[in-house]
């Protein structure tokens, strides 16, 4: 059985999907609208109580409040072996930091695959939690983001400001 729910967030509504054991998707508004039509046709069950939505919502709320820097959720991001390797590498990028597509390509042992990394990054089904927003161009500029550059910028600023506040307190 497949489940979905919509939740509010500071960066607009988010669509969560689950297979009843794992979080299989976290999509922002544009992608969520497309998927929602497909999900409803496929008779997915809308249930905010489905596993692991409660914990996902709690952790997202803590993240947006600046109280959580690392997610600990059961994830199942399905893709090609290359995409999954890229997503695994994305998950290692620390909170409040950024890396380039080239750096991710090097982490997956394909240093000339920056463009392919960009494509895999764009197909990340569990945004925010698998932090594809932390990948920027080699020149330090923000580049494409499925949720829109304004959301990418918001997420990066949120993490940077929170990290700076934490450093001042420590």
Secondary structure as UniProt FT lines:
FT   STRAND          3..7
FT   TURN            10..11
FT   STRAND          14..18
FT   STRAND          23..27
FT   HELIX           29..41
FT   TURN            42..43
FT   STRAND          45..46
FT   TURN            48..49
FT   TURN            51..52
FT   HELIX           53..64
FT   TURN            65..66
FT   HELIX           81..90
FT   TURN            91..92
FT   TURN            95..96
FT   STRAND          99..100
FT   HELIX           101..107
FT   TURN            108..109
FT   TURN            111..112
FT   HELIX           114..122
FT   TURN            127..129
FT   HELIX           132..134
FT   STRAND          135..136
FT   TURN            138..139
FT   TURN            146..147
FT   HELIX           149..169
//
